[in-house]
């Protein structure tokens, strides 16, 4: 697979582009006739979109945790009876901006590329020229992190170009790693019954991407979390 567009497909990629452009564009501002107001808008959009993206991910994980808690409360499975705790609000909170961050970015890029002083070298430095990139699934490796709310681990991951992810778990028993789940969208809540009160265990997780229902790339690094207690 290959791609030539400069605009990233994922929200995370768009946030990275906004952040890079807000840092890399100012030295070219006079040459490309970019105003101070344009730079200020770009900086505000970059900060606001990155913050919103992270907050949305946190709240999605929080919502999944409430669903797991609701099912546990309804069905009477063993586990913690503690209410799910909301994630802490990250600080500092950037100023809100008006809707249309990506349309404004596209308009700014069009303005930059239309300038007579714009060159391919500048475009590559600003990440505005989509050089053909070969997408090699053999190099894919998931990066996992864990949130732990109301006792149940939430395995956080990004999808990238993969179709899905396959997650395995080791609960510290004689079974070693066993299959946990295949998910097509982040993130993954481990709803397995928690240890009884007074006991704790260390659960370990690893994952690998799937494409066309086949494992591709490399296994993630193993991550661990303490549950129960």
Beta strands, then each sheet from edge to edge (+ up, - down):
strand 1: 2-3
strand 2: 133-134
strand 3: 145-149
strand 4: 152-156
strand 5: 164-170
strand 6: 177-183
strand 7: 188-189
strand 8: 200-211
strand 9: 214-216
strand 10: 223-228
sheet 1: 1+ 2-
sheet 2: 3+ 4- 7+
sheet 3: 6+ 5- 8+ 9-
sheet 4: 6+ 5- 8+ 10-
end
